């Protein structure tokens, strides 16, 4: 079972992180692809140089570290700029994901399920690593509230971030399993238990 990989994704604010925590509680091993992305944009010199060429020196601090807030403001200002950001970072992120999968496979997990927690799982092409895709969805109005509260964003910035992502239909077309991101903690726990049980059989 250590070879079983479940991809976890969904649009921003849908509740994916809450689902990831529930999967962790039920014995799954989680690979946090956001953390991998942060590592890549901290220490991967070729990736950082590509970002500098594309988005300008102003997205960097004087000491050469990436200012993520400035980069996000630029990169999420249009779908085309978001696409350019992804084209630069995704190959480096996928390489690191592959390395992490090998490392975690050697360790194993309680349930035998390895979860790729990745907001851009599908866009990055990281779904090729996965046996199944679990998508978390929630209404746009609720997602907007969550994003504004979580990231301390204005409504316009939150909307721009949402509009830079695909519509729900895109996620549904690629999903093997869809999960409602509005479920309360008890219902969510039950649904996740069913998913895990269905995999481990």
C-alpha positions in Angstrom: 0.0 0.0 0.0 2.9 2.4 0.3 2.7 2.9 -3.4 -0.8 4.4 -3.2 -0.8 8.2 -3.8 -3.9 10.3 -3.4 -3.8 13.8 -4.9 -5.6 16.5 -2.9 -6.5 19.7 -4.6 -9.2 22.3 -5.1 -9.6 26.1 -5.6 -8.3 28.5 -3.0 -10.5 28.8 0.1 -12.5 25.6 -0.5 -11.2 23.9 2.6 -8.4 21.7 1.3 -6.1 22.3 4.3 -8.9 21.2 6.7 -9.3 18.0 4.7 -5.5 17.4 4.7 -5.5 17.7 8.5 -8.3 15.1 8.7 -6.4 12.7 6.4 -3.4 13.2 8.6 -5.4 12.4 11.7 -6.6 9.2 10.0 -3.0 7.9 9.4 -2.2 9.3 6.0 1.2 10.8 5.2 0.9 14.3 3.8 3.4 15.9 1.4 2.7 19.6 1.6 3.4 20.9 -1.9 2.9 24.5 -0.7 5.9 24.0 1.5 7.9 22.5 -1.4 7.0 25.5 -3.4 8.3 27.8 -0.7 11.5 25.9 -0.5 12.0 26.0 -4.3 11.5 29.8 -4.3 13.9 30.2 -1.5 16.9 28.0 -2.4 16.6 27.1 -6.1 18.8 29.7 -7.8 17.8 28.9 -11.4 14.1 29.2 -10.6 14.7 32.5 -8.8 16.7 33.9 -11.7 13.8 33.0 -14.1 11.4 34.8 -11.7 13.7 37.9 -11.7 13.8 38.0 -15.5 10.0 37.6 -15.8 8.7 39.8 -13.0 11.6 42.2 -12.3 14.0 43.0 -9.6 11.3 44.7 -7.6 9.9 41.4 -6.4 13.1 40.7 -4.6 14.6 42.3 -1.4 18.0 43.9 -1.4 19.6 40.8 0.0 18.2 38.8 -2.9 15.4 37.0 -1.1 12.1 36.7 -2.9 9.3 39.0 -1.6 6.3 36.7 -2.0 3.7 39.3 -1.4 5.1 41.5 -4.2 5.4 38.5 -6.5 1.8 37.4 -5.7 0.5 40.9 -6.4 2.1 40.9 -9.8 1.6 37.3 -10.7 -2.1 37.2 -9.8 -3.0 40.4 -11.5 -3.9 38.5 -14.7 -4.4 35.0 -15.9 -1.5 35.4 -18.3 0.9 36.5 -15.6 -0.3 33.6 -13.4 0.4 31.3 -16.3 3.9 32.6 -16.6 4.6 32.1 -12.9 3.4 28.6 -13.1 5.4 27.8 -16.2 8.6 28.9 -14.3 8.0 27.3 -10.9 6.1 24.1 -11.7 8.9 22.0 -13.3 11.1 22.7 -10.3 8.3 21.9 -7.9 7.4 18.6 -9.6 11.1 17.6 -9.5 11.1 18.1 -5.7 7.7 16.3 -5.3 9.2 13.3 -7.1 12.1 13.3 -4.6 9.8 13.6 -1.6 7.6 10.7 -2.8 10.6 8.5 -3.0 11.7 9.5 0.5 8.3 9.0 2.1 7.8 5.7 0.3 10.8 4.4 2.1 9.3 5.5 5.5 5.8 4.3 4.9 2.7 5.5 6.8 0.1 4.0 9.1 -2.6 3.8 6.4 -0.2 3.2 3.5 -1.7 6.3 1.8 0.6 9.1 0.7 -1.3 12.4 0.1 0.0 15.1 -2.3 -1.6 18.2 -0.8 -1.3 20.6 -3.8 -3.4 23.6 -4.7 -2.0 23.4 -8.3 -1.8 19.7 -8.6 -3.6 19.6 -11.9 -2.1 22.7 -13.4 1.5 21.6 -12.5 1.0 18.2 -14.0 1.7 16.5 -10.6 -1.5 14.4 -11.0 0.7 12.0 -13.0 2.1 10.8 -9.6 -1.4 10.0 -8.3 -3.6 6.9 -8.3 -6.7 9.0 -7.5 -7.6 12.7 -7.3 -9.6 14.1 -4.4 -11.1 17.6 -5.0 -12.5 19.9 -2.4 -15.1 22.4 -3.6 -17.1 25.2 -1.9 -19.4 28.1 -3.0 -17.5 31.1 -4.3 -19.0 33.5 -1.7 -17.8 31.4 1.2 -14.3 31.0 -0.5 -14.1 34.7 -0.8 -14.8 35.2 2.9 -12.2 32.6 3.9 -9.5 34.0 1.6 -10.0 37.5 2.9 -9.8 36.4 6.5 -7.0 33.9 6.0 -4.6 36.0 3.9 -5.8 39.5 5.1 -6.7 40.5 1.6 -9.1 43.1 0.2 -12.1 41.9 -1.7 -10.6 42.9 -5.0 -7.3 41.1 -4.4 -9.2 38.0 -3.2 -11.4 38.1 -6.3 -8.3 38.4 -8.5 -6.8 35.4 -6.9 -9.9 33.4 -7.4 -10.3 34.4 -11.0 -6.7 33.3 -11.7 -7.8 29.7 -11.0 -10.0 27.4 -13.1 -13.7 27.1 -12.7 -15.2 24.3 -10.6 -16.0 22.3 -13.8 -12.3 21.9 -14.4 -11.7 20.3 -11.0 -14.8 18.1 -11.3 -13.7 16.8 -14.7 -10.4 15.6 -13.2 -11.7 14.4 -9.9 -12.1 10.8 -8.9 -13.7 11.9 -5.6 -15.4 15.3 -4.8 -15.7 16.5 -1.2 -17.9 19.3 0.0 -15.8 21.9 1.7 -18.7 23.2 3.8 -19.1 20.1 5.9 -18.9 20.3 9.7 -16.0 18.5 11.5 -18.0 15.4 12.3 -19.4 15.0 8.8 -16.0 15.7 7.3 -14.4 13.1 9.5 -16.9 10.5 8.5 -16.5 11.2 4.8 -12.7 11.1 5.0 -12.9 7.8 6.9 -15.0 6.3 4.1 -12.4 7.5 1.5 -9.5 6.0 3.4 -11.4 2.8 4.1 -12.3 2.5 0.4 -8.6 2.8 -0.6 -7.1 0.4 2.0 -10.0 -2.0 1.4 
